[in-house]
Amino acid sequence: MVHLTVALAAAWIAFSVQIRIEEEHLGRMHGAAYGSYRTVASSWFDLSKGSHRILLG
């Protein structure tokens, strides 16, 4: 069980880092248009607004 917990934590960290890298790249590539999009679109996990559920749309 400990191995599964460690594996899940490692996967969470890896996905979080990858998503951040991709979002930064999209910001550099598309500039203000991507910034505007981010204000209306939810993240993969929207934890910034107090929501702790997976957003599917």
C-alpha positions in Angstrom: 0.0 0.0 0.0 2.9 2.4 0.7 4.3 1.8 -2.7 1.0 2.7 -4.3 0.8 5.9 -2.3 4.3 6.9 -3.3 3.5 6.1 -7.0 0.4 8.1 -6.9 2.1 11.0 -5.3 4.9 10.9 -7.8 2.4 10.8 -10.7 0.6 13.8 -9.2 3.8 15.8 -9.0 4.8 14.8 -12.6 1.5 15.7 -14.0 1.4 19.0 -12.1 4.9 19.9 -13.4 4.1 19.0 -16.9 0.8 21.0 -16.9 2.7 24.0 -15.5 5.3 23.7 -18.2 2.7 23.5 -21.0 0.7 26.4 -19.6 3.8 28.6 -19.5 4.6 27.6 -23.1 1.1 28.4 -24.2 1.3 31.8 -22.5 4.5 32.6 -24.3 3.2 31.3 -27.6 -0.2 33.0 -27.6 0.3 35.9 -25.2 -2.8 37.9 -24.2 -5.2 35.6 -26.0 -4.1 32.7 -23.8 -4.3 34.9 -20.7 -7.9 35.8 -21.6 -8.7 32.2 -22.2 -7.4 31.2 -18.8 -9.7 33.7 -17.1 -12.8 31.9 -18.4 -11.5 28.3 -18.7 -11.0 26.0 -15.7 -7.8 24.2 -15.0 -7.5 20.4 -15.0 -7.9 20.6 -11.2 -9.3 23.9 -10.1 -8.0 24.1 -6.6 -7.5 27.9 -6.7 -11.2 28.7 -6.2 -11.7 26.2 -3.3 -13.1 23.5 -5.6 -11.7 20.1 -4.8 -13.4 18.1 -7.6 -12.1 17.2 -11.0 -13.5 19.5 -13.6 -14.6 17.7 -16.8 -15.7 20.7 -18.8 
